[in-house]
């Protein structure tokens, strides 16, 4: 009868520490990379949000300038009609 496959290493085996430390380093690198990726994505979204806010403000400023032009033109038109 065949014995089932076993995983891991025996306690006290010199490879045990090496395997554990290698695995810890692998996981630590994965976590660091994940944090970098998350931070990069967060900064990217913040920049996009800032750009959208700036575009919105610019549109509002443009609308305000258009309103001011209309007010100015209408007041000039009234003055012209009164003078004429």
BADREN-813954 format. One record per residue: residue number from 1; residue in one letter; x negated, y negated, z negated of N, C-alpha, C, O in turn. Coordinates in steps of 0.05 Angstrom, whole numbers, plus 5000, padded with zeros to 4 digits. Layout:
BEGIN
<site><n>NUM</n><res>a</res><n_u>X</n_u><n_v>Y</n_v><n_w>Z</n_w><ca_u>X</ca_u><ca_v>Y</ca_v><ca_w>Z</ca_w><c_u>X</c_u><c_v>Y</c_v><c_w>Z</c_w><o_u>X</o_u><o_v>Y</o_v><o_w>Z</o_w></site>
...
***
This chain:
BEGIN
<site><n>1</n><res>x</res><n_u>4983</n_u><n_v>5024</n_v><n_w>5000</n_w><ca_u>5000</ca_u><ca_v>5000</ca_v><ca_w>5000</ca_w><c_u>4982</c_u><c_v>4975</c_v><c_w>5000</c_w><o_u>4962</o_u><o_v>4974</o_v><o_w>4986</o_w></site>
<site><n>2</n><res>x</res><n_u>4990</n_u><n_v>4955</n_v><n_w>5016</n_w><ca_u>4974</ca_u><ca_v>4931</ca_v><ca_w>5018</ca_w><c_u>4982</c_u><c_v>4912</c_v><c_w>4996</c_w><o_u>5006</o_u><o_v>4909</o_v><o_w>4988</o_w></site>
<site><n>3</n><res>x</res><n_u>4963</n_u><n_v>4898</n_v><n_w>4985</n_w><ca_u>4968</ca_u><ca_v>4879</ca_v><ca_w>4964</ca_w><c_u>4976</c_u><c_v>4852</c_v><c_w>4976</c_w><o_u>4966</o_u><o_v>4846</o_v><o_w>4998</o_w></site>
<site><n>4</n><res>x</res><n_u>4993</n_u><n_v>4837</n_v><n_w>4963</n_w><ca_u>5001</ca_u><ca_v>4811</ca_v><ca_w>4975</ca_w><c_u>4978</c_u><c_v>4791</c_v><c_w>4976</c_w><o_u>4959</o_u><o_v>4793</o_v><o_w>4960</o_w></site>
<site><n>5</n><res>x</res><n_u>4979</n_u><n_v>4773</n_v><n_w>4995</n_w><ca_u>4958</ca_u><ca_v>4753</ca_v><ca_w>4997</ca_w><c_u>4959</c_u><c_v>4734</c_v><c_w>4974</c_w><o_u>4980</o_u><o_v>4727</o_v><o_w>4964</o_w></site>
<site><n>6</n><res>x</res><n_u>4936</n_u><n_v>4727</n_v><n_w>4964</n_w><ca_u>4934</ca_u><ca_v>4709</ca_v><ca_w>4942</ca_w><c_u>4921</c_u><c_v>4683</c_v><c_w>4952</c_w><o_u>4904</o_u><o_v>4683</o_v><o_w>4970</o_w></site>
<site><n>7</n><res>x</res><n_u>4929</n_u><n_v>4661</n_v><n_w>4940</n_w><ca_u>4918</ca_u><ca_v>4635</ca_v><ca_w>4948</ca_w><c_u>4902</c_u><c_v>4624</c_v><c_w>4924</c_w><o_u>4906</o_u><o_v>4633</o_v><o_w>4901</o_w></site>
<site><n>8</n><res>x</res><n_u>4885</n_u><n_v>4605</n_v><n_w>4930</n_w><ca_u>4870</ca_u><ca_v>4592</ca_v><ca_w>4908</ca_w><c_u>4844</c_u><c_v>4606</c_v><c_w>4903</c_w><o_u>4835</o_u><o_v>4624</o_v><o_w>4918</o_w></site>
<site><n>9</n><res>x</res><n_u>4831</n_u><n_v>4598</n_v><n_w>4882</n_w><ca_u>4805</ca_u><ca_v>4610</ca_v><ca_w>4874</ca_w><c_u>4807</c_u><c_v>4619</c_v><c_w>4845</c_w><o_u>4824</o_u><o_v>4611</o_v><o_w>4830</o_w></site>
<site><n>10</n><res>x</res><n_u>4789</n_u><n_v>4636</n_v><n_w>4839</n_w><ca_u>4788</ca_u><ca_v>4646</ca_v><ca_w>4811</ca_w><c_u>4777</c_u><c_v>4624</c_v><c_w>4793</c_w><o_u>4762</o_u><o_v>4607</o_v><o_w>4801</o_w></site>
<site><n>11</n><res>x</res><n_u>4786</n_u><n_v>4625</n_v><n_w>4768</n_w><ca_u>4777</ca_u><ca_v>4606</ca_v><ca_w>4748</ca_w><c_u>4747</c_u><c_v>4611</c_v><c_w>4744</c_w><o_u>4738</o_u><o_v>4633</o_v><o_w>4742</o_w></site>
<site><n>12</n><res>x</res><n_u>4732</n_u><n_v>4588</n_v><n_w>4744</n_w><ca_u>4703</ca_u><ca_v>4591</ca_v><ca_w>4740</ca_w><c_u>4687</c_u><c_v>4593</c_v><c_w>4766</c_w><o_u>4663</o_u><o_v>4592</o_v><o_w>4765</o_w></site>
<site><n>13</n><res>x</res><n_u>4701</n_u><n_v>4596</n_v><n_w>4788</n_w><ca_u>4687</ca_u><ca_v>4598</ca_v><ca_w>4814</ca_w><c_u>4675</c_u><c_v>4571</c_v><c_w>4821</c_w><o_u>4689</o_u><o_v>4550</o_v><o_w>4817</o_w></site>
<site><n>14</n><res>x</res><n_u>4651</n_u><n_v>4570</n_v><n_w>4831</n_w><ca_u>4638</ca_u><ca_v>4545</ca_v><ca_w>4837</ca_w><c_u>4652</c_u><c_v>4530</c_v><c_w>4860</c_w><o_u>4649</o_u><o_v>4505</o_v><o_w>4862</o_w></site>
<site><n>15</n><res>x</res><n_u>4667</n_u><n_v>4544</n_v><n_w>4876</n_w><ca_u>4682</ca_u><ca_v>4531</ca_v><ca_w>4898</ca_w><c_u>4707</c_u><c_v>4516</c_v><c_w>4887</c_w><o_u>4718</o_u><o_v>4498</o_v><o_w>4900</o_w></site>
<site><n>16</n><res>x</res><n_u>4716</n_u><n_v>4525</n_v><n_w>4864</n_w><ca_u>4741</ca_u><ca_v>4514</ca_v><ca_w>4853</ca_w><c_u>4739</c_u><c_v>4483</c_v><c_w>4850</c_w><o_u>4757</o_u><o_v>4469</o_v><o_w>4860</o_w></site>
<site><n>17</n><res>x</res><n_u>4718</n_u><n_v>4473</n_v><n_w>4838</n_w><ca_u>4715</ca_u><ca_v>4444</ca_v><ca_w>4835</ca_w><c_u>4713</c_u><c_v>4430</c_v><c_w>4861</c_w><o_u>4724</o_u><o_v>4408</o_v><o_w>4866</o_w></site>
<site><n>18</n><res>x</res><n_u>4698</n_u><n_v>4442</n_v><n_w>4879</n_w><ca_u>4695</ca_u><ca_v>4430</ca_v><ca_w>4906</ca_w><c_u>4722</c_u><c_v>4428</c_v><c_w>4920</c_w><o_u>4728</o_u><o_v>4407</o_v><o_w>4932</o_w></site>
<site><n>19</n><res>x</res><n_u>4737</n_u><n_v>4449</n_v><n_w>4919</n_w><ca_u>4764</ca_u><ca_v>4449</ca_v><ca_w>4932</ca_w><c_u>4782</c_u><c_v>4428</c_v><c_w>4919</c_w><o_u>4796</o_u><o_v>4413</o_v><o_w>4933</o_w></site>
<site><n>20</n><res>x</res><n_u>4782</n_u><n_v>4427</n_v><n_w>4893</n_w><ca_u>4800</ca_u><ca_v>4408</ca_v><ca_w>4879</ca_w><c_u>4792</c_u><c_v>4380</c_v><c_w>4885</c_w><o_u>4809</o_u><o_v>4363</o_v><o_w>4892</o_w></site>
<site><n>21</n><res>x</res><n_u>4766</n_u><n_v>4374</n_v><n_w>4884</n_w><ca_u>4756</ca_u><ca_v>4347</ca_v><ca_w>4890</ca_w><c_u>4761</c_u><c_v>4339</c_v><c_w>4919</c_w><o_u>4768</o_u><o_v>4316</o_v><o_w>4925</o_w></site>
<site><n>22</n><res>x</res><n_u>4758</n_u><n_v>4358</n_v><n_w>4937</n_w><ca_u>4763</ca_u><ca_v>4352</ca_v><ca_w>4965</ca_w><c_u>4792</c_u><c_v>4345</c_v><c_w>4969</c_w><o_u>4799</o_u><o_v>4326</o_v><o_w>4984</o_w></site>
<site><n>23</n><res>x</res><n_u>4809</n_u><n_v>4361</n_v><n_w>4957</n_w><ca_u>4838</ca_u><ca_v>4356</ca_v><ca_w>4960</ca_w><c_u>4846</c_u><c_v>4329</c_v><c_w>4947</c_w><o_u>4862</o_u><o_v>4314</o_v><o_w>4959</o_w></site>
<site><n>24</n><res>x</res><n_u>4835</n_u><n_v>4323</n_v><n_w>4924</n_w><ca_u>4840</ca_u><ca_v>4297</ca_v><ca_w>4911</ca_w><c_u>4832</c_u><c_v>4274</c_v><c_w>4929</c_w><o_u>4846</o_u><o_v>4254</o_v><o_w>4933</o_w></site>
<site><n>25</n><res>x</res><n_u>4808</n_u><n_v>4276</n_v><n_w>4941</n_w><ca_u>4798</ca_u><ca_v>4255</ca_v><ca_w>4959</ca_w><c_u>4816</c_u><c_v>4252</c_v><c_w>4984</c_w><o_u>4822</o_u><o_v>4230</o_v><o_w>4992</o_w></site>
<site><n>26</n><res>x</res><n_u>4824</n_u><n_v>4275</n_v><n_w>4994</n_w><ca_u>4842</ca_u><ca_v>4274</ca_v><ca_w>5017</ca_w><c_u>4868</c_u><c_v>4260</c_v><c_w>5010</c_w><o_u>4878</o_u><o_v>4243</o_v><o_w>5026</o_w></site>
<site><n>27</n><res>x</res><n_u>4880</n_u><n_v>4267</n_v><n_w>4988</n_w><ca_u>4905</ca_u><ca_v>4254</ca_v><ca_w>4979</ca_w><c_u>4901</c_u><c_v>4224</c_v><c_w>4973</c_w><o_u>4918</o_u><o_v>4207</o_v><o_w>4980</o_w></site>
<site><n>28</n><res>x</res><n_u>4878</n_u><n_v>4218</n_v><n_w>4960</n_w><ca_u>4873</ca_u><ca_v>4189</ca_v><ca_w>4954</ca_w><c_u>4870</c_u><c_v>4173</c_v><c_w>4980</c_w><o_u>4881</o_u><o_v>4151</o_v><o_w>4982</o_w></site>
<site><n>29</n><res>x</res><n_u>4857</n_u><n_v>4184</n_v><n_w>5000</n_w><ca_u>4854</ca_u><ca_v>4171</ca_v><ca_w>5026</ca_w><c_u>4881</c_u><c_v>4167</c_v><c_w>5039</c_w><o_u>4887</o_u><o_v>4146</o_v><o_w>5051</o_w></site>
<site><n>30</n><res>x</res><n_u>4898</n_u><n_v>4187</n_v><n_w>5037</n_w><ca_u>4925</ca_u><ca_v>4186</ca_v><ca_w>5049</ca_w><c_u>4941</c_u><c_v>4164</c_v><c_w>5036</c_w><o_u>4955</o_u><o_v>4148</o_v><o_w>5049</o_w></site>
<site><n>31</n><res>x</res><n_u>4939</n_u><n_v>4162</n_v><n_w>5009</n_w><ca_u>4953</ca_u><ca_v>4141</ca_v><ca_w>4994</ca_w><c_u>4943</c_u><c_v>4114</c_v><c_w>5002</c_w><o_u>4959</o_u><o_v>4095</o_v><o_w>5007</o_w></site>
<site><n>32</n><res>x</res><n_u>4916</n_u><n_v>4111</n_v><n_w>5003</n_w><ca_u>4905</ca_u><ca_v>4085</ca_v><ca_w>5011</ca_w><c_u>4914</c_u><c_v>4077</c_v><c_w>5038</c_w><o_u>4921</o_u><o_v>4054</o_v><o_w>5043</o_w></site>
<site><n>33</n><res>x</res><n_u>4913</n_u><n_v>4096</n_v><n_w>5057</n_w><ca_u>4921</ca_u><ca_v>4090</ca_v><ca_w>5084</ca_w><c_u>4951</c_u><c_v>4082</c_v><c_w>5085</c_w><o_u>4959</o_u><o_v>4064</o_v><o_w>5099</o_w></site>
<site><n>34</n><res>x</res><n_u>4967</n_u><n_v>4096</n_v><n_w>5070</n_w><ca_u>4995</ca_u><ca_v>4090</ca_v><ca_w>5068</ca_w><c_u>5000</c_u><c_v>4062</c_v><c_w>5057</c_w><o_u>5017</o_u><o_v>4047</o_v><o_w>5067</o_w></site>
<site><n>35</n><res>x</res><n_u>4984</n_u><n_v>4054</n_v><n_w>5037</n_w><ca_u>4987</ca_u><ca_v>4027</ca_v><ca_w>5026</ca_w><c_u>4979</c_u><c_v>4006</c_v><c_w>5046</c_w><o_u>4992</o_u><o_v>3985</o_v><o_w>5049</o_w></site>
<site><n>36</n><res>x</res><n_u>4957</n_u><n_v>4012</n_v><n_w>5061</n_w><ca_u>4948</ca_u><ca_v>3993</ca_v><ca_w>5081</ca_w><c_u>4970</c_u><c_v>3990</c_v><c_w>5103</c_w><o_u>4977</o_u><o_v>3967</o_v><o_w>5110</o_w></site>
<site><n>37</n><res>x</res><n_u>4981</n_u><n_v>4012</n_v><n_w>5112</n_w><ca_u>5001</ca_u><ca_v>4011</ca_v><ca_w>5132</ca_w><c_u>5026</c_u><c_v>3996</c_v><c_w>5122</c_w><o_u>5037</o_u><o_v>3980</o_v><o_w>5137</o_w></site>
<site><n>38</n><res>x</res><n_u>5034</n_u><n_v>4002</n_v><n_w>5097</n_w><ca_u>5057</ca_u><ca_v>3988</ca_v><ca_w>5086</ca_w><c_u>5052</c_u><c_v>3958</c_v><c_w>5084</c_w><o_u>5069</o_u><o_v>3942</o_v><o_w>5091</o_w></site>
<site><n>39</n><res>x</res><n_u>5028</n_u><n_v>3950</n_v><n_w>5074</n_w><ca_u>5021</ca_u><ca_v>3922</ca_v><ca_w>5072</ca_w><c_u>5020</c_u><c_v>3909</c_v><c_w>5099</c_w><o_u>5030</o_u><o_v>3886</o_v><o_w>5102</o_w></site>
<site><n>40</n><res>x</res><n_u>5009</n_u><n_v>3922</n_v><n_w>5119</n_w><ca_u>5008</ca_u><ca_v>3911</ca_v><ca_w>5146</ca_w><c_u>5036</c_u><c_v>3907</c_v><c_w>5157</c_w><o_u>5042</o_u><o_v>3886</o_v><o_w>5168</o_w></site>
<site><n>41</n><res>x</res><n_u>5053</n_u><n_v>3926</n_v><n_w>5153</n_w><ca_u>5081</ca_u><ca_v>3924</ca_v><ca_w>5163</ca_w><c_u>5095</c_u><c_v>3901</c_v><c_w>5148</c_w><o_u>5110</o_u><o_v>3886</o_v><o_w>5161</o_w></site>
<site><n>42</n><res>x</res><n_u>5091</n_u><n_v>3899</n_v><n_w>5122</n_w><ca_u>5104</ca_u><ca_v>3878</ca_v><ca_w>5107</ca_w><c_u>5095</c_u><c_v>3851</c_v><c_w>5116</c_w><o_u>5111</o_u><o_v>3832</o_v><o_w>5120</o_w></site>
<site><n>43</n><res>x</res><n_u>5068</n_u><n_v>3847</n_v><n_w>5120</n_w><ca_u>5058</ca_u><ca_v>3822</ca_v><ca_w>5130</ca_w><c_u>5069</c_u><c_v>3816</c_v><c_w>5158</c_w><o_u>5076</o_u><o_v>3793</o_v><o_w>5164</o_w></site>
<site><n>44</n><res>x</res><n_u>5071</n_u><n_v>3836</n_v><n_w>5175</n_w><ca_u>5082</ca_u><ca_v>3832</ca_v><ca_w>5202</ca_w><c_u>5111</c_u><c_v>3823</c_v><c_w>5201</c_w><o_u>5118</o_u><o_v>3804</o_v><o_w>5215</o_w></site>
<site><n>45</n><res>x</res><n_u>5127</n_u><n_v>3835</n_v><n_w>5184</n_w><ca_u>5155</ca_u><ca_v>3827</ca_v><ca_w>5181</ca_w><c_u>5157</c_u><c_v>3799</c_v><c_w>5170</c_w><o_u>5174</o_u><o_v>3784</o_v><o_w>5178</o_w></site>
<site><n>46</n><res>x</res><n_u>5139</n_u><n_v>3792</n_v><n_w>5151</n_w><ca_u>5140</ca_u><ca_v>3765</ca_v><ca_w>5140</ca_w><c_u>5133</c_u><c_v>3744</c_v><c_w>5161</c_w><o_u>5146</o_u><o_v>3723</o_v><o_w>5163</o_w></site>
<site><n>47</n><res>x</res><n_u>5113</n_u><n_v>3750</n_v><n_w>5178</n_w><ca_u>5106</ca_u><ca_v>3732</ca_v><ca_w>5199</ca_w><c_u>5129</c_u><c_v>3729</c_v><c_w>5219</c_w><o_u>5135</o_u><o_v>3707</o_v><o_w>5228</o_w></site>
<site><n>48</n><res>x</res><n_u>5142</n_u><n_v>3751</n_v><n_w>5226</n_w><ca_u>5165</ca_u><ca_v>3750</ca_v><ca_w>5244</ca_w><c_u>5187</c_u><c_v>3733</c_v><c_w>5232</c_w><o_u>5200</o_u><o_v>3717</o_v><o_w>5246</o_w></site>
<site><n>49</n><res>x</res><n_u>5192</n_u><n_v>3737</n_v><n_w>5206</n_w><ca_u>5213</ca_u><ca_v>3722</ca_v><ca_w>5193</ca_w><c_u>5206</c_u><c_v>3692</c_v><c_w>5193</c_w><o_u>5224</o_u><o_v>3675</o_v><o_w>5197</o_w></site>
<site><n>50</n><res>x</res><n_u>5181</n_u><n_v>3686</n_v><n_w>5187</n_w><ca_u>5172</ca_u><ca_v>3658</ca_v><ca_w>5188</ca_w><c_u>5176</c_u><c_v>3646</c_v><c_w>5215</c_w><o_u>5184</o_u><o_v>3623</o_v><o_w>5218</o_w></site>
<site><n>51</n><res>x</res><n_u>5169</n_u><n_v>3661</n_v><n_w>5236</n_w><ca_u>5172</ca_u><ca_v>3651</ca_v><ca_w>5264</ca_w><c_u>5201</c_u><c_v>3646</c_v><c_w>5270</c_w><o_u>5208</o_u><o_v>3625</o_v><o_w>5282</o_w></site>
<site><n>52</n><res>x</res><n_u>5219</n_u><n_v>3664</n_v><n_w>5262</n_w><ca_u>5247</ca_u><ca_v>3660</ca_v><ca_w>5266</ca_w><c_u>5258</c_u><c_v>3636</c_v><c_w>5252</c_w><o_u>5274</o_u><o_v>3621</o_v><o_w>5262</o_w></site>
<site><n>53</n><res>x</res><n_u>5249</n_u><n_v>3632</n_v><n_w>5227</n_w><ca_u>5257</ca_u><ca_v>3608</ca_v><ca_w>5212</ca_w><c_u>5248</c_u><c_v>3583</c_v><c_w>5225</c_w><o_u>5263</o_u><o_v>3563</o_v><o_w>5226</o_w></site>
<site><n>54</n><res>x</res><n_u>5223</n_u><n_v>3583</n_v><n_w>5235</n_w><ca_u>5212</ca_u><ca_v>3560</ca_v><ca_w>5249</ca_w><c_u>5228</c_u><c_v>3554</c_v><c_w>5274</c_w><o_u>5234</o_u><o_v>3531</o_v><o_w>5281</o_w></site>
<site><n>55</n><res>x</res><n_u>5235</n_u><n_v>3575</n_v><n_w>5289</n_w><ca_u>5251</ca_u><ca_v>3571</ca_v><ca_w>5314</ca_w><c_u>5278</c_u><c_v>3560</c_v><c_w>5306</c_w><o_u>5288</o_u><o_v>3542</o_v><o_w>5320</o_w></site>
<site><n>56</n><res>x</res><n_u>5290</n_u><n_v>3569</n_v><n_w>5285</n_w><ca_u>5316</ca_u><ca_v>3560</ca_v><ca_w>5276</ca_w><c_u>5314</c_u><c_v>3530</c_v><c_w>5269</c_w><o_u>5332</o_u><o_v>3514</o_v><o_w>5276</o_w></site>
<site><n>57</n><res>x</res><n_u>5293</n_u><n_v>3523</n_v><n_w>5254</n_w><ca_u>5290</ca_u><ca_v>3495</ca_v><ca_w>5246</ca_w><c_u>5286</c_u><c_v>3477</c_v><c_w>5271</c_w><o_u>5296</o_u><o_v>3455</o_v><o_w>5272</o_w></site>
<site><n>58</n><res>x</res><n_u>5270</n_u><n_v>3487</n_v><n_w>5290</n_w><ca_u>5266</ca_u><ca_v>3472</ca_v><ca_w>5315</ca_w><c_u>5292</c_u><c_v>3468</c_v><c_w>5330</c_w><o_u>5297</o_u><o_v>3446</o_v><o_w>5341</o_w></site>
<site><n>59</n><res>x</res><n_u>5308</n_u><n_v>3489</n_v><n_w>5331</n_w><ca_u>5335</ca_u><ca_v>3486</ca_v><ca_w>5345</ca_w><c_u>5352</c_u><c_v>3465</c_v><c_w>5330</c_w><o_u>5365</o_u><o_v>3449</o_v><o_w>5343</o_w></site>
<site><n>60</n><res>x</res><n_u>5351</n_u><n_v>3466</n_v><n_w>5304</n_w><ca_u>5367</ca_u><ca_v>3446</ca_v><ca_w>5288</ca_w><c_u>5356</c_u><c_v>3418</c_v><c_w>5293</c_w><o_u>5372</o_u><o_v>3399</o_v><o_w>5296</o_w></site>
<site><n>61</n><res>x</res><n_u>5330</n_u><n_v>3414</n_v><n_w>5294</n_w><ca_u>5318</ca_u><ca_v>3388</ca_v><ca_w>5300</ca_w><c_u>5326</c_u><c_v>3379</c_v><c_w>5328</c_w><o_u>5332</o_u><o_v>3355</o_v><o_w>5332</o_w></site>
<site><n>62</n><res>x</res><n_u>5326</n_u><n_v>3397</n_v><n_w>5347</n_w><ca_u>5334</ca_u><ca_v>3390</ca_v><ca_w>5374</ca_w><c_u>5363</c_u><c_v>3381</c_v><c_w>5375</c_w><o_u>5370</o_u><o_v>3361</o_v><o_w>5388</o_w></site>
<site><n>63</n><res>x</res><n_u>5381</n_u><n_v>3396</n_v><n_w>5361</n_w><ca_u>5409</ca_u><ca_v>3388</ca_v><ca_w>5361</ca_w><c_u>5412</c_u><c_v>3361</c_v><c_w>5348</c_w><o_u>5429</o_u><o_v>3345</o_v><o_w>5357</o_w></site>
<site><n>64</n><res>x</res><n_u>5397</n_u><n_v>3356</n_v><n_w>5327</n_w><ca_u>5399</ca_u><ca_v>3330</ca_v><ca_w>5313</ca_w><c_u>5390</c_u><c_v>3307</c_v><c_w>5332</c_w><o_u>5402</o_u><o_v>3286</o_v><o_w>5332</o_w></site>
<site><n>65</n><res>x</res><n_u>5368</n_u><n_v>3312</n_v><n_w>5347</n_w><ca_u>5359</ca_u><ca_v>3292</ca_v><ca_w>5366</ca_w><c_u>5381</c_u><c_v>3287</c_v><c_w>5388</c_w><o_u>5385</o_u><o_v>3264</o_v><o_w>5396</o_w></site>
<site><n>66</n><res>x</res><n_u>5394</n_u><n_v>3308</n_v><n_w>5397</n_w><ca_u>5415</ca_u><ca_v>3305</ca_v><ca_w>5417</ca_w><c_u>5438</c_u><c_v>3289</c_v><c_w>5406</c_w><o_u>5449</o_u><o_v>3272</o_v><o_w>5419</o_w></site>
<site><n>67</n><res>x</res><n_u>5446</n_u><n_v>3295</n_v><n_w>5381</n_w><ca_u>5467</ca_u><ca_v>3279</ca_v><ca_w>5368</ca_w><c_u>5460</c_u><c_v>3250</c_v><c_w>5366</c_w><o_u>5476</o_u><o_v>3232</o_v><o_w>5371</o_w></site>
<site><n>68</n><res>x</res><n_u>5435</n_u><n_v>3245</n_v><n_w>5358</n_w><ca_u>5426</ca_u><ca_v>3217</ca_v><ca_w>5356</ca_w><c_u>5426</c_u><c_v>3203</c_v><c_w>5383</c_w><o_u>5434</o_u><o_v>3180</o_v><o_w>5385</o_w></site>
<site><n>69</n><res>x</res><n_u>5419</n_u><n_v>3217</n_v><n_w>5404</n_w><ca_u>5420</ca_u><ca_v>3206</ca_v><ca_w>5431</ca_w><c_u>5449</c_u><c_v>3199</c_v><c_w>5439</c_w><o_u>5454</o_u><o_v>3178</o_v><o_w>5450</o_w></site>
<site><n>70</n><res>x</res><n_u>5467</n_u><n_v>3217</n_v><n_w>5433</n_w><ca_u>5495</ca_u><ca_v>3213</ca_v><ca_w>5439</ca_w><c_u>5506</c_u><c_v>3188</c_v><c_w>5424</c_w><o_u>5520</o_u><o_v>3172</o_v><o_w>5436</o_w></site>
<site><n>71</n><res>x</res><n_u>5499</n_u><n_v>3186</n_v><n_w>5399</n_w><ca_u>5508</ca_u><ca_v>3164</ca_v><ca_w>5383</ca_w><c_u>5496</c_u><c_v>3138</c_v><c_w>5394</c_w><o_u>5510</o_u><o_v>3118</o_v><o_w>5397</o_w></site>
<site><n>72</n><res>x</res><n_u>5471</n_u><n_v>3139</n_v><n_w>5401</n_w><ca_u>5457</ca_u><ca_v>3115</ca_v><ca_w>5412</ca_w><c_u>5470</c_u><c_v>3107</c_v><c_w>5439</c_w><o_u>5476</o_u><o_v>3084</o_v><o_w>5444</o_w></site>
<site><n>73</n><res>x</res><n_u>5475</n_u><n_v>3127</n_v><n_w>5456</n_w><ca_u>5487</ca_u><ca_v>3121</ca_v><ca_w>5483</ca_w><c_u>5515</c_u><c_v>3110</c_v><c_w>5480</c_w><o_u>5523</o_u><o_v>3092</o_v><o_w>5493</o_w></site>
<site><n>74</n><res>x</res><n_u>5530</n_u><n_v>3122</n_v><n_w>5462</n_w><ca_u>5558</ca_u><ca_v>3113</ca_v><ca_w>5458</ca_w><c_u>5559</c_u><c_v>3085</c_v><c_w>5447</c_w><o_u>5576</o_u><o_v>3069</o_v><o_w>5455</o_w></site>
<site><n>75</n><res>x</res><n_u>5540</n_u><n_v>3078</n_v><n_w>5429</n_w><ca_u>5540</ca_u><ca_v>3051</ca_v><ca_w>5418</ca_w><c_u>5531</c_u><c_v>3031</c_v><c_w>5439</c_w><o_u>5541</o_u><o_v>3009</o_v><o_w>5440</o_w></site>
<site><n>76</n><res>x</res><n_u>5512</n_u><n_v>3039</n_v><n_w>5456</n_w><ca_u>5503</ca_u><ca_v>3022</ca_v><ca_w>5478</ca_w><c_u>5526</c_u><c_v>3018</c_v><c_w>5498</c_w><o_u>5530</o_u><o_v>2996</o_v><o_w>5508</o_w></site>
<site><n>77</n><res>x</res><n_u>5540</n_u><n_v>3038</n_v><n_w>5503</n_w><ca_u>5563</ca_u><ca_v>3036</ca_v><ca_w>5522</ca_w><c_u>5584</c_u><c_v>3017</c_v><c_w>5511</c_w><o_u>5595</o_u><o_v>3001</o_v><o_w>5526</o_w></site>
<site><n>78</n><res>x</res><n_u>5590</n_u><n_v>3019</n_v><n_w>5485</n_w><ca_u>5610</ca_u><ca_v>3002</ca_v><ca_w>5474</ca_w><c_u>5600</c_u><c_v>2972</c_v><c_w>5475</c_w><o_u>5616</o_u><o_v>2954</o_v><o_w>5481</o_w></site>
<site><n>79</n><res>x</res><n_u>5575</n_u><n_v>2968</n_v><n_w>5469</n_w><ca_u>5564</ca_u><ca_v>2941</ca_v><ca_w>5470</ca_w><c_u>5565</c_u><c_v>2930</c_v><c_w>5498</c_w><o_u>5572</o_u><o_v>2906</o_v><o_w>5503</o_w></site>
<site><n>80</n><res>x</res><n_u>5559</n_u><n_v>2947</n_v><n_w>5518</n_w><ca_u>5560</ca_u><ca_v>2939</ca_v><ca_w>5546</ca_w><c_u>5589</c_u><c_v>2931</c_v><c_w>5554</c_w><o_u>5593</o_u><o_v>2911</o_v><o_w>5568</o_w></site>
<site><n>81</n><res>x</res><n_u>5608</n_u><n_v>2947</n_v><n_w>5545</n_w><ca_u>5636</ca_u><ca_v>2942</ca_v><ca_w>5552</ca_w><c_u>5645</c_u><c_v>2916</c_v><c_w>5538</c_w><o_u>5661</o_u><o_v>2901</o_v><o_w>5550</o_w></site>
<site><n>82</n><res>x</res><n_u>5637</n_u><n_v>2912</n_v><n_w>5514</n_w><ca_u>5645</ca_u><ca_v>2887</ca_v><ca_w>5500</ca_w><c_u>5632</c_u><c_v>2863</c_v><c_w>5512</c_w><o_u>5644</o_u><o_v>2841</o_v><o_w>5514</o_w></site>
<site><n>83</n><res>x</res><n_u>5608</n_u><n_v>2866</n_v><n_w>5521</n_w><ca_u>5594</ca_u><ca_v>2843</ca_v><ca_w>5533</ca_w><c_u>5605</c_u><c_v>2837</c_v><c_w>5561</c_w><o_u>5604</o_u><o_v>2814</o_v><o_w>5570</o_w></site>
<site><n>84</n><res>x</res><n_u>5614</n_u><n_v>2857</n_v><n_w>5575</n_w><ca_u>5622</ca_u><ca_v>2854</ca_v><ca_w>5603</ca_w><c_u>5650</c_u><c_v>2845</c_v><c_w>5606</c_w><o_u>5659</o_u><o_v>2841</o_v><o_w>5628</o_w></site>
***
